[in-house]
């Protein structure tokens, strides 16, 4: 009995040394989800996690890129494209971000996940915690449905879904806020870009994105310990 207690303590000590490795993979056409992804990454780091930041490859032909798209792509060029197999291996958690397209997952993000059959067959994400974040043009333009569509894909990979908690420190902030137009749902963090893409994430939305990073990282750490 004493021996089992000692072993448990040693394992916990080893787990504290290794940081949870969390993959953040996102897609953004006009750049609205870049600051959200950076806020998520900050949350992961604040919780003692190791961040792997990747973006989904663009499938829209360059000849159809507008000036706004070109500007956004330049800002994100330092971020590597995600590999649908290699980047999913040996991570302790995953956070996926993408914009809504008519109430569902964007084609670019769907194309990425359609290439993950090998990872799915090997179960590389099975039992790993996962969270989502996204954006839509308006409050009621499929904000929650777009997040759910990404969650469905992650569930097929066997992920343990982690949402955003309602128990914020202040009732006037976070998910509960009624003082401003804001994204953020129990299903994940989100932002509202505006019909013309004129709005960038608010401080409240960025705070929720950071909270998502913290929540998934903490869940990953607990699962790492329990699986030993």
N, C-alpha and C positions, 0 to 999 in steps of 0.2 A: 504493500500500500504506500509506504514511504517512497519507494523507488519510483512509482508512477508519478508522484507529486514532483520529485526532483526532475524527471524527464520533461514534464509539462513546463516547468519553469525554464529549463534550458532551451526548449523549442521557442518559447515566447521571446527569450532574449535574442535568439538568432533571427527571428522574424523582425524584431525591432531594428536590426542592423540593415536588412535589405529593404529598400524603399518599394512600395507598390508601384509597379510600372503601368501607367494608364495611357492608352492610346486615344488621342482626340483626332477624329477624322471628320472633316466638314466640307461642304460645298457652298460657294458663294459666287453669284454672278455679278453683283454690283458692289460687293464689299461690306454689306451690312453685318454679315456673320463673322467677319474677321475680328472685330473688337469683342464680340461675344465669345469666340473661340479663345482669344487671349485672356479674357476674364475667367473662363473655365480653367485654362491652364494655370492661372494664378491661384485659383482655389485648390487645384491639385497640389501645387507646390507648397501652399500654406499648410496643407495637411500632411506634408512630408512625403509626397509622392514624386515619382519621376515621370516627366511629361514626354510623350512622343507625339508631335504635332504633324499632321498630314492633311492635305487637301485632295479632293476628288478631281480627277482629270476632266477637263472641259471637252464636251463633244460637239458644241456649236462651232461650225466652220468659222475660221478667222475672218473671212470675207463678210460675215454677218455681224461682226462685233461693232457695237456703237462706240462712240468716244467714252461714254461712261463705263462700258465694259472694259475697254482698253486700259483706262485709268485704274480700275479695280484690280485687273490682272497684274499690272506693274507692281502695285502695293503688296501683292501676295506671291510674287515670283520667287521669294526666298524660301517658301514652304514647299517641300518635296511632295510629289504626287504619291498617293497611297497605293501600296501594292496589295491586291485583294487576297493574297495568301501570306506572304512573308511578314507583313506588318501586323497581321492578326495573331501570329504565333508568339508564344512566350510573353503575353501581356497579362496583367492581373485584373484589368478592367478596361472598359471601352466607353467613350462618350461620343455620340454621333450628332452632327449638326447639319441641317439643310433647310432650305426654304420650302414653303408650301407651293404646290402648283395645282390650282383648282381643287384644293382640299385633300391632296394626297402628296406622296413623295415625289421629289423632282426627278426627271429622267436621268440626269447625270448621276445622282445618288443611287437610283435603281440600277443603272448600268454597272456601277461599281459592285453592288451586292449580287448582281446576276453572275459575276465572275468569281464568286466565293464558294463554288461547289466543292472544291477540294478541302477547303477549311471546314466547311459544313460536314463533309463526309468523315473527316478526322476528328470532329468535335473540339476544335481548338478553343472555341469560346464557351463550351459547355460549362455551366456553373459559374461563369464569370459575371460580376456585376456590370450593368450597362445603364447609361442615362442618355437622354436626348435633349437637344435644343434646336430652335428653329426661328423662322420669321415668316410673316405674311404682310401683305400690303395694308390690310385693315384689321380691326379687332375681330370681326366676324367673317373673315375671309378664309376660314379653314384652319385657324391657328392651332386648335387642339387636335383636329383630325389629322393634320400633317405630322404632328408629333406621334400620334397613335400609329400612323402608317409605318413610321420608322421602328416603333416599338414592336410591331407585329413581326417584322423581319428579324429583329434581334431575338425575339422569342423562338423563332424557328431555328436559330443557332444555339438555343439552349441557355441563353443569358438569363440572369436574375435581374429583373428590372428595378431600378432605383429611381423614384420620383422626387419631387420637392416637398418638404414637410410644411404643414400649415402653422406649426407652432413657432412663428417668428417672435422675436423679442418685442416688436411693436406691432400693434394691430393696424397702424396706419401705414405700414411699409410692407415690402415683399409681395407675396401673392394676394394678401388681403387689401391692398391699397385701393381706395376709391378717390384719392386726391389727385390722380393724374391718369391719363391714358397710358396703359402699361401692359406689356405681355407678362407671361409667367403663369403657369398652371401646375396642378399636382402631377401632370404627366411629364413636365420638364420646363426648362427655361425657354423664353421666347422674346422676340422683339417685334415691333410693328414698324415697317419701313415707310409707310405712306403710299398713296396711289401712284405717285411719281418717283418714289424712292428718295424723297427729300428728307426723311427723318432717320437719324442715327440712334442707336440704342441709348436709352436714358440711364441715369445712375442706378435707378431701381432695377432695371432689367439687367444691367451689368452685375449688380450685387447678387441677383438671383442666379446668374450664370456662374459666378464664383462659388456660390453656395452649392450648386450642382456638382462642381468639381470637388469640393470638400466632401460632400455626401458620398459620392461614388468611391473616392479614395479611401475613406474610412470603412466603407463596406468591403472594399477589396482587402484591406488590411485584416479585418476580422475573418474573412473567408480564408485568407492565406494561413492564418493561425489554426483555424479549425480543420483544414485539410491536411495538416501535418500529422 
